[in-house]
Amino acid sequence: MSVLSLEEVYVDSHLCAIDDIDEDGSIEIARALVFTVELYKGDKKLWANRISIKKAPQELPKTTEERFVPETTIGEVLTKVLFADINGDNLKEVVVGRADGILVALNLDGKKIWARDLGYFVSNVVAKDVNNDNKEELAVITGDGKLFLLDGSGKKIWVKTYPREYAANDVLIMDVNGDGKDEVLIGMKDGAVLGFDLKGKKVYENRLLNAEVLFLRATDFDLDGKDELLIATDNGHIIVFKPEGDILGSKKLESKIISLSILDINNDKYPEIMASDIDGAVLIFNLKETIGEKSAGREIFYDIDEDGVREKIIRYWKRVSILKGGKEIWGHEYKRWVSAIDVGDINNDGKSEVVVAGLDKFVRIYSLEKGLLASIKTTRAPLSLLSSDFDNDGKVELIVFGEREVRIFRGM
């Protein structure tokens, strides 16, 4: 049983959605767990639905004999979950995408409203009422190069198709050209950012770098009342720019960006960009300054026992150790690889704790005196950790980074 109670104060994940979907003043959380989506209100599970809709058999290329793709459950792996008001009732439904291209809408009871077969891996889905009919439309990208705009009933409004080697990695909806109407934007593997109007006509194109655009985001970074664009690339570039092309700020990590989120974490009104790369490096910054950063590595030097001498905290394969003078004074071994470590006063008791993340999708918090204080289950494998009192409220925030997932916890 956990000794430390933690509050999750932020989540940005393909496999988790959080909102007050029934407008009763309390938060619901939807989690995608391999084949099943679960809906929670607080700690109470409301329902779980195994998305077991069968995809029609696909014929393989012609040969001298008839062959079909064998049935498999790998395609039923969930790849995306989000909330969207698709029917205009002011309540949000649960929309779920699968690896085989199936897109499903569920009501608040977990019952299927509709299901559509988009053909291939659902990479991402975003929702917004783009035509002012009080129903949110869905912009969907798939792994074979398609961009769909669907209405709230799942009906196709239009579709764009690109070669797979140029396929979109991310999608968003915003008014990119200032005409008062929203466009659908995609970030492409060939480095382009493209925008389409509600009829599917291309109305925007920008190519800042000769690098694959992995993430595409937008918000008002400079507080001028207009949204700017944010991209992150496969070679570590993070760039904020005006839709017209003027660059407002840029940073670079050493390798492929795997998570990118926007949040005013220090409450200074300027949105911060939170990014991590595949090697484990972390960077948090806004257009004015860097708020936090951490280099990739397996070692931390920190005076955790407050004796005036820094200890070495090291992760190696499946083990974490604290060494003083070359001798291990504390250690734990796990069944899966240890992916990240950190040190911070997570429970705000004036003493530092050790935080350990692993490929078993757990983050564990230890006190050297009391042992295990808390375990956090994540939907993605945690690959980076960073803790600090970012908002200067006297409580430390713990940020957990995974592939396309950023979550923030605070001790209660």
N, C-alpha and C positions, 0 to 999 in steps of 0.2 A: 504494500500500500504506500502511495506517495506521501511523504512528509510535507512537501512543498506544493502548494496550490498555485497553478499558473493560469493566467487569463490570456486567451488568444485575442490580440487586439487588431490584427491585420492578416489577411490572406489574399494572395494573388496566385492562382494556380489553375491549370487546365483541368485538374481533377477535383477541384473543390470550389463551391460557390457559397457565398454568405450574404444574406439580406433578410429583411423583414418582408417576406413574400405575401403574407396574409394580412398585413397592416394591423396587427394586434399589439404592436409595441415591443415584441420580443423577436430575437433573431433566429432564423432557420439556417441550417447548414446542410448542403448536399455534398456527399462524398462519393466519388467513383472508385470502387474497389474491384479491380480486374474485370469481372463480368457483371457486377451488381452495383446499383446506385442506391444509396441510403439517404434518408432525410431525417435530420435531427432538429429538435427544438431544445436548445440548451444541451443537456446531457441525455435527454430522453429521445430514444429512437422512435420516430413516428411510423416509418415503414422502410422496407427494403424490397427492391424489385430487380430480379434477374432479367436483364434485357436479352431474351432468348429468341427474338424474332429471327426466322430462318431466311437467309439470302437465297435467291433463285440460283440454281446451278449455272455455271458459266462454261460455255464450250471452249475447249482449247483449240489452238491452231490446227487446221485440217491435216490429217494423216491418212493412212490407208485403213485405219480403224476408228470407230467412234470412241471418243474419250471425253470425260468431264472432270472438272476439278473435284477431288474428293472432299467430302464433308470434313470440316475441321472446326474447332472452337477458337482457334487463334484469332480469327477475324472478328470474334465477338468481344474482344478486349475493348474496354471503354477508353476513349481517347480525349473526350471533352465533356464537361457538364457546366451548364449555366442556367440562370434564371431569366425568364423573359415573359412579358405580358403579351402573348400572341393572339389573344381573342378580345382584348379591350375591356375586360371586366375589372380592371384595376388591381387584379391579383396576378402574381407571377407564377407561370408554369415552369416545369423542369424540362430542359432540352438536353438530350444526351447524344453524343456521337460515338461511333464505333470504328474499329480498324478496318472493317470491310466495307465502309461507306454508308452503313445504315444510320439514319438520323431519326430520333424518336422524340416526341413531345408527350409529357406525362402531366396529369392534373395534380392537385394538391394531395390527393389520396393515393398517388402512385399509379393510377390507371392510365392506360395508353389512350391518347387523343388521336394521334396519327403517327405513321412511320413512313419514311421515304428512303429509297435506295439511290444514293448519289454515285454509286459505282465503285468508289475507291476510298482509301483511308481518309477519314475526316480529320484534317490537321488543326483547324480552328474554326470557331463560330463566334460572331458578335451580333448583338441585337440592338435595334434602335427603330423608332417610328420615323421612317424617312419620308413618308408621303402624307403625314398629318391625318391619318385615318384612325388614330387612337389605338392602333395595334402595332406591335413591334415586328418589323421585318427581320429576317435573318440573312446575314452575309456569311457564306461558308466557303472555305478553301479545302481542296482535297489534294492528296499526294500525287495524283497523276496530272496536275496542272490546271485544274478547273476552278473557276470562281463562280459560285451561284449566288443570286439574290432570290430569296424565297419570301412569299408572303406568310402571314400567320398561320395559314392552313397547310403550309408545307408545299404550296404550289409554286412552280418555277416562274419567276418574272422574267429573268434572263440568265444566260450562262456564257462565260468566256472560257476559252480553252487555249492553253499554251503548251508547248513541248515540255515534257517532264523535267528536262535539264534547266528550264527557265521558270519552273513552277513557283508559286507564291509560298513564302514561309510564314507570313503574318497578314492580318487584315484588320482594318478599323473603318469606322464611319464618322465623317466630319465634314464640315463645310470648308473645303480646301481652297476654293477660289473666291470666297467672299461674296457669292451671289445670293446668299440667304437660303440656299438649298444644300442638303447633305449629299456628299459623294461617298462612294465605296472605294477605299484605298487599299492597295496591296503592296507589300515589300517582296521583291523578286530575288531569285537566285542569281540573276545576272547583274544585280546591283541597282535595278530600277525601282522607283516608287511610281506606281500608276494609279490614276483616279478615274472613276466612271460615274456618270450621272445616273438618274433613276431609269433612264431608257437603255442603259448599257453602252452609251457613247463615251469613248475615252476623251476626257477633258483636262487631264493633268498628267505630266511626266517629268520626273527629275532623276538625274543620275549624278550623285555627289562623288561616289567612289567606285573603283573597279573591284568591288568586293561583294560577297553575298550578303544581302540584307536578311538577317535572321529575325529581328524584332522591329516592329513599327508601332509607335505610340504617339499620343498628342495631348497637350494641355497648354495652359498659358504660363510658360516658364518665366517670362520677364514681366508679368503683371501689367501688360498693356491692353488687356481686354480682348486679345485675339490669340487663338491657339497656335502654337508652334509644333513642328514635327520633331520626333526623336527616332533615330535609327541606331541599331547595333549590328555589327557585322561578324563574319566568321573569322576575321583576323584581329578582333579585339577593339575596333574603333566604336566609339559612342559619340554621336553628333546630334546637337540641337540646332535646328535651322528653321528659318521662315519658309513658308510655302513657296515664296518667290526665289529661294535659293540662298539667301544670306545666312551664313553660319554664325550663330550666337555663342556657341561653346562646344568644346570637344575634349574628350579624354581617350586614353587607350590603355587597355589591359593587354597582357602578353599573349593571350590565346583566345580561342573561340568563346564568345559570350553565350552562356546557357540560361541566364535569367536576367530579366529587366523589368523593374517596377517603378512606379511614380507615387510618392507620398510626401507630404510635408511633415517629416518625422520630428523636426525640432520646433514646429509651430511658429516659424518666422514668416509665414505666408508665402515663401518661395518654395515651390515643389522641389523635392530632392529626387534624384535618380539613383536607384539602388541596383547595382549590377554585380554579377559574378561570372567568372570564366571557368572553363573545363578543368583547369589546374587547381582551382580552389581560391584564387585571388578574389578580393571583394573591394568595391569602390562605391562610396556614397557621396554625392556632391550636388550642388545647385549651381546656378550661373554666377554666384558670388564667391563660393568657397567650397573646399572639400570638408565634409562633415565626418567621414570615417573611412579608413582603408586598412587593408590587411593583405600582405603578400602570401603567395602560395608557399607552402612548406609543411614539413612534418614535425618541426620543433618550435616550442615557445620557451623563452627564458623569463621567469617571473618569480618574485619572492612571495610564494604562496603561503608560507608559514610565518611570514613577517619577522624573520630573524636577522634581516639586513643583508642576506645573501640570496641571490637568485638561484632557483632550482631550474633544472632542465625538464620540461614536460615534452614527451616524445611519443608519437604514434608510429608503430611499425607493424604492418600486416594486420593481425587481429588483436594486437595488444597496445595498451596505453600504459606508460610508466612515468613516474616522477623520480628523477635522479638528483641526489645531493652528493657532490664529491665523487661521482661515478658509481655510487651505490643506490640501488632502488629502495625508496622509502614508501612507495605506494604504487600499486599497479592492478590492472584488470585485463583479463583476456576474454574474447568474445567468439561466437561461432562464425560471424561474418567479418569482413574487412572493415577496419575503422577508417572512415573517410574524412573526418575533420575533428579538431579539438579547439577548445577556447578556455579562457579563465575569466571569471567575472563574479561580482557579488550579486548573484541572481536573486537570492532571497532577502537582500537588503538588510543583512544582519551585521554588516561591517567586516565580514570575512569573505574571502574569495572561494568560489566553488570551481570545480573542474567540470567542463561540459564536453561530452563525447558523442559524436555522431557516427552512425554505422550504416552499411549497406543493407542491414536488416530493417531499415526504415524506422529506426528509433533514435531519439536524442535523449541522453541520460545525463542527469545533473548530480554530482557527488560533492559531499562535504568530506574533507579529510578526517574529521572527527566523528561524524554521524553516519557516514556511508551514503547509500543511494537516497537522494531526496525526491527525485521525480523522474518519470519516463514520459516522453512525448512520442506518440505514434504519428508519422507523417505519411502522406499519400505518395510522395516521391522520395527516393533515396536522398538524404541530406548530404550535400557535398562541401558546404562552407558554413562557418559560424562567425558571428560578430556580436559582441555584447558591449553596451555602454549606456549611460543615462543620456540619451540623445536629446530629450526634450527638457532636461534640467529640472525634473519634478521630484528628484530624490529617489526614483525607482529605476532600476536598470532594465533596459529592453534587451531581449535576446532575439537576434534575427537569424533565421534558418533559411539557407539557400539550397535549392535543388534545381533540377532541370525544369525550366519553365514553372518554377514555384518559389515564392518568397512568403515566409510566414514570420510574424512577430509575436513574441510572448512576453508577459510581464508577471513577476511574482505578485500574488495577492496578499 
